[in-house]
Amino acid sequence: MKTESEISVSVKQRDAAMDLLRIIAMVLVLVVHSNFKSLHVPTGEEIAEEPTTSFLRFFVQSISVCCVNVFVLISGWFGIHQRLQKFISLLFQIVFFAILGFFIAQIINSNIAQDLKEGVLNIWYTPNYWFLRSYIILYAFSPVLNQYIEHCNDKKLLETILSTYLCQILFGWYFASSAWYSNGYSPLAFFGLYLIGAYLRKKRMEKLTSLKCFSVYLLSTFLISITAFILVGGGQNDIGDALYTYNSPIVMISSIALFLTFTRMRFSNIIVTNIAPSCLAIYLLHCHPSIFDEIYCKFFNEQFHSLGYSDYLIVAGGFIMLFFISSILLDRLRILIWNFSIIIYSKFSTYSSDL
């Protein structure tokens, strides 16, 4: 069996630009959850009373809402290659942070009425970990998707993507007729993103420079912000909310544009390539069912209502950075334990074979 560092692609072989995008995507997840999820969407009354603050909140959400889509697009770009040991390592990481998150929550807030067994079991059905479940299903289906991508011509692959997203836009976004399909949370949405990532890698589209792609990202971000600001200010709350779902057409454009921005970059950075494999830890820690509502979201809600918005942005940024750094450092501990267990297992296997 291989150690954690051997399971990942070596530092020299990793794509630093895409690793940086992974890190940014996870930071944006923290930002998304610090804004509308922790506070609420600005109301028409708030827009009338504090238009600047309200618009900035819409803008922050618009910048960061592409986070989940980008993360899955990266998986499609590189392709998921199933390995039993890699999957076991993922499960170990999930259980490790389930236990660690429980104890951290108990230390910070002893009023959380939950035992360890309940805390660990909660991770498998808590709404907070919806991404994890959809991603595991994507992982399970990846060999089928990979075979289709490999043997399908570009035209047919594009037709599949367009037909898939036509269905998703109609039934999962515009009509929102199926709860399991709405908002881009379903594994089917992840399948579509995976295919898009693979298609973009095949086509390359070299004429699209980083500057052009990033300009589209900024334009779509401003479009979402301004449209939501006007609609919610005019009392159209439902339409305003629909602009921020992961399967919203404008969010999809924003996600693809930001993703393509980084596919055009080429650089190396050992810090980035060492942090990137621990990105999932950021999600696992702050979305832990014992931490998310009672600690993470509660902190932002309290600070927002007790500070001016400029001071709140500074405090919120510091808290987000604290969670980011803590998650990465704690994951290093997890990697050390995993590597040690692999070494012990290897020695035991060698000893057993010698007998």
C-alpha positions in Angstrom: 0.0 0.0 0.0 1.1 3.6 -0.6 1.4 6.5 1.7 -0.8 9.6 1.3 1.9 11.5 -0.6 2.3 8.6 -3.0 -1.4 8.3 -3.6 -1.5 11.9 -4.8 0.4 12.9 -7.9 3.9 13.9 -7.0 4.6 17.6 -6.4 6.7 17.9 -9.6 3.9 16.5 -11.7 1.0 18.5 -10.2 -0.6 21.4 -12.0 0.0 24.3 -9.7 -2.6 26.5 -11.4 -5.4 24.0 -11.0 -4.2 23.3 -7.4 -4.5 27.0 -6.7 -8.0 26.9 -8.2 -8.9 24.1 -5.9 -7.8 26.1 -2.9 -9.7 29.2 -4.1 -12.8 27.1 -4.7 -12.7 25.9 -1.1 -12.1 29.4 0.2 -15.2 30.5 -1.8 -17.2 27.7 -0.1 -16.3 29.3 3.2 -17.3 32.7 1.9 -20.7 31.4 0.5 -21.5 29.9 3.9 -20.5 33.1 5.7 -22.9 35.2 3.6 -26.4 34.2 2.6 -26.3 30.9 4.6 -25.3 32.5 7.8 -27.1 35.8 7.5 -30.0 35.6 5.0 -30.6 37.1 1.6 -31.0 40.9 1.8 -34.6 41.9 1.9 -36.3 44.6 -0.1 -36.5 46.7 3.1 -32.8 46.3 3.7 -32.0 47.2 0.1 -34.0 50.4 0.6 -32.4 51.3 3.9 -28.8 50.2 3.2 -28.4 49.9 -0.6 -24.5 49.8 -0.6 -24.2 47.1 2.1 -26.9 45.1 0.4 -25.3 45.3 -3.0 -21.9 44.3 -1.6 -23.5 41.2 -0.1 -25.1 40.3 -3.4 -21.7 40.8 -5.0 -19.8 38.7 -2.5 -22.3 35.9 -3.1 -22.0 36.3 -6.9 -18.3 36.0 -6.8 -18.3 32.9 -4.6 -21.3 30.9 -5.7 -19.4 29.2 -8.5 -17.3 27.3 -5.9 -18.9 23.9 -6.1 -19.2 23.8 -9.9 -15.5 24.7 -10.2 -14.4 21.9 -7.9 -16.3 19.3 -10.0 -15.1 20.8 -13.3 -11.6 20.2 -12.1 -12.5 16.5 -11.5 -13.7 16.3 -15.1 -10.6 18.1 -16.4 -8.3 15.5 -14.9 -10.7 12.6 -14.7 -11.4 10.5 -11.7 -9.4 7.3 -11.6 -10.8 4.8 -9.2 -8.4 3.1 -6.8 -9.5 1.1 -3.7 -6.8 2.6 -1.5 -7.6 6.1 -2.6 -11.3 5.5 -1.7 -10.3 4.0 1.7 -8.1 7.1 2.3 -11.1 9.3 1.5 -13.3 7.4 4.0 -10.6 7.6 6.6 -10.5 11.4 6.1 -14.2 11.7 6.5 -14.3 9.6 9.7 -11.2 11.4 11.0 -12.9 14.8 10.7 -16.2 13.5 11.9 -14.5 12.5 15.2 -12.2 15.5 15.4 -15.1 17.9 14.6 -17.2 16.4 17.3 -14.5 17.0 20.0 -13.7 20.5 18.7 -17.4 21.3 18.9 -17.6 20.0 22.5 -14.6 22.1 23.5 -16.0 25.3 21.9 -19.7 24.7 22.9 -20.3 22.2 25.6 -24.0 22.7 25.3 -24.2 20.7 22.2 -26.2 17.6 23.3 -24.7 14.8 21.3 -22.6 11.7 22.0 -19.7 10.6 19.8 -21.6 7.8 18.1 -24.4 10.1 17.1 -21.9 12.8 16.0 -20.1 10.4 13.7 -23.3 8.8 12.3 -24.8 12.3 11.6 -22.3 12.9 8.8 -23.9 10.3 6.6 -27.3 12.0 6.5 -26.8 15.6 7.5 -27.8 18.1 4.8 -24.5 19.9 5.3 -22.6 17.0 3.6 -24.8 16.8 0.5 -21.7 17.6 -1.6 -19.9 14.6 -0.2 -22.7 12.2 -1.1 -23.1 13.5 -4.6 -19.3 13.4 -5.1 -19.1 9.8 -3.9 -21.8 8.8 -6.4 -19.9 10.6 -9.1 -16.8 8.7 -8.0 -18.7 5.4 -8.3 -20.0 6.3 -11.8 -16.7 7.8 -13.1 -15.5 4.6 -14.9 -18.7 4.7 -17.0 -18.3 8.4 -17.7 -14.6 7.9 -18.5 -15.5 5.2 -21.0 -18.1 7.4 -22.7 -15.7 10.4 -22.9 -12.9 8.2 -24.3 -15.0 6.6 -27.1 -17.3 9.5 -27.9 -16.5 12.1 -30.6 -16.5 15.7 -29.6 -19.7 16.5 -31.4 -21.6 13.8 -29.6 -20.1 14.7 -26.3 -21.2 18.3 -26.7 -24.7 17.2 -27.7 -24.9 15.1 -24.6 -23.8 18.0 -22.4 -26.3 20.4 -24.0 -29.2 18.0 -23.8 -28.3 17.2 -20.1 -28.3 20.9 -19.2 -31.4 21.7 -21.2 -33.2 19.1 -18.9 -31.5 20.5 -15.8 -32.3 24.1 -16.7 -36.0 23.3 -17.4 -36.7 20.7 -14.7 -34.1 21.5 -12.0 -33.9 25.3 -12.3 -36.7 27.1 -14.2 -39.6 24.9 -13.1 -37.8 23.4 -10.1 -40.3 20.6 -10.4 -38.1 17.9 -8.7 -36.7 18.7 -5.3 -33.9 16.1 -5.7 -32.9 17.7 -9.0 -33.2 21.4 -8.1 -30.4 23.8 -7.3 -27.6 21.7 -8.8 -27.2 19.5 -5.7 -27.9 16.1 -7.4 -25.3 13.6 -8.7 -26.8 14.2 -12.2 -25.6 17.8 -12.0 -22.2 16.6 -11.1 -22.2 14.2 -14.0 -22.9 17.1 -16.3 -20.1 19.2 -14.8 -17.7 16.2 -15.1 -18.5 15.9 -18.8 -18.0 19.7 -19.3 -14.6 19.5 -17.6 -13.6 16.6 -19.9 -14.9 18.4 -23.0 -13.0 21.6 -22.3 -9.8 19.6 -21.9 -10.4 17.9 -25.2 -11.2 21.1 -27.1 -8.7 23.4 -25.4 -10.0 26.5 -27.2 -6.6 28.2 -27.1 -8.0 31.5 -28.5 -9.7 32.0 -25.1 -7.0 33.7 -23.0 -7.0 34.0 -19.3 -7.9 37.7 -19.5 -10.9 37.0 -21.8 -12.1 34.2 -19.5 -11.7 36.2 -16.3 -13.5 39.2 -17.9 -16.5 36.9 -18.6 -16.3 35.8 -15.0 -16.4 39.4 -13.7 -19.1 40.4 -16.1 -21.3 37.4 -15.2 -20.7 38.2 -11.5 -21.8 41.8 -11.9 -24.8 40.7 -14.0 -26.0 38.3 -11.2 -25.4 41.0 -8.5 -27.2 43.8 -10.3 -30.1 41.6 -11.5 -30.6 40.1 -8.0 -30.3 43.6 -6.4 -33.0 45.0 -8.7 -35.3 42.0 -8.5 -35.2 41.6 -4.8 -35.5 45.3 -4.3 -38.7 45.2 -6.4 -40.1 42.4 -4.3 -39.2 39.5 -6.6 -37.5 37.4 -3.9 -38.0 34.0 -5.6 -36.4 35.1 -8.8 -33.6 36.7 -6.9 -32.9 33.4 -5.1 -33.0 31.4 -8.3 -30.1 33.4 -9.7 -27.8 31.9 -7.0 -28.5 28.2 -7.4 -25.6 26.1 -8.7 -27.5 25.2 -11.8 -28.5 28.8 -12.7 -27.4 29.5 -16.3 -25.4 32.6 -15.3 -23.7 30.8 -12.4 -22.8 28.0 -14.9 -21.2 30.6 -17.2 -19.4 32.2 -14.3 -18.1 28.8 -13.1 -16.8 27.8 -16.6 -15.2 31.2 -17.1 -13.3 31.1 -13.8 -12.3 27.5 -14.5 -11.0 28.3 -18.0 -9.0 31.3 -16.5 -6.8 28.9 -14.6 -6.5 26.3 -17.3 -4.6 28.9 -19.3 -2.0 29.5 -16.5 1.3 27.8 -16.1 3.5 28.1 -13.0 4.9 26.1 -10.1 4.6 26.7 -6.4 5.5 24.1 -3.8 3.3 25.6 -1.1 0.2 25.5 -3.3 0.9 22.0 -4.4 1.3 20.8 -0.8 -1.9 22.6 0.4 -4.2 21.5 -2.4 -4.5 17.8 -1.5 -5.9 18.9 1.9 -8.7 21.1 0.4 -11.5 18.7 1.3 -10.6 19.1 4.9 -11.8 22.7 4.8 -15.2 21.5 3.8 -15.3 18.6 6.2 -14.4 20.7 9.2 -16.6 23.7 8.8 -19.6 21.8 7.5 -19.5 19.3 10.4 -23.0 18.9 11.8 -21.8 19.9 15.3 -19.9 22.9 14.0 -21.7 24.4 11.0 -24.9 25.9 12.5 -24.0 26.3 16.2 -20.4 27.7 15.7 -19.6 28.7 12.1 -22.9 30.3 10.9 -23.7 31.6 14.4 -20.4 33.5 14.6 -21.0 35.4 11.3 -24.6 36.1 12.3 -23.7 37.6 15.6 -20.8 39.7 14.2 -22.9 41.0 11.3 -25.6 42.3 13.7 -23.1 43.8 16.2 -20.5 45.5 13.8 -20.6 47.9 11.0 -20.3 46.2 7.6 -16.7 47.3 6.9 -15.6 46.0 10.4 -17.6 42.9 9.8 -15.7 42.2 6.5 -12.4 42.3 8.4 -13.6 40.1 11.2 -15.3 37.7 8.8 -12.2 37.5 6.6 -10.0 36.7 9.7 -12.4 34.0 10.8 -12.5 32.4 7.4 -8.7 32.4 7.3 -8.6 30.9 10.7 -10.8 28.0 9.6 -8.7 27.6 6.4 -5.4 27.4 8.2 -6.8 25.2 11.0 -8.3 22.7 8.5 -5.0 22.4 6.6 -2.9 21.9 9.7 -5.4 19.3 11.1 -5.3 17.5 7.8 -1.5 17.3 8.1 -2.1 15.4 11.3 -4.5 13.1 9.5 -1.9 12.5 6.8 0.7 11.6 9.4 -1.6 9.1 11.0 -2.5 7.6 7.6 1.1 7.3 6.5 2.1 5.7 9.8 -0.7 3.2 9.5 0.4 2.3 6.0 4.0 1.8 7.2 2.8 -0.5 10.0 0.6 -2.4 7.6 3.4 -2.8 5.1 5.8 -4.1 7.7 3.2 -6.5 9.0 2.5 -7.7 5.5 6.2 -8.3 4.9 6.6 -10.1 8.2 3.5 -12.3 7.5 4.8 -13.2 4.0 8.2 -14.2 5.4 6.5 -16.6 7.8 
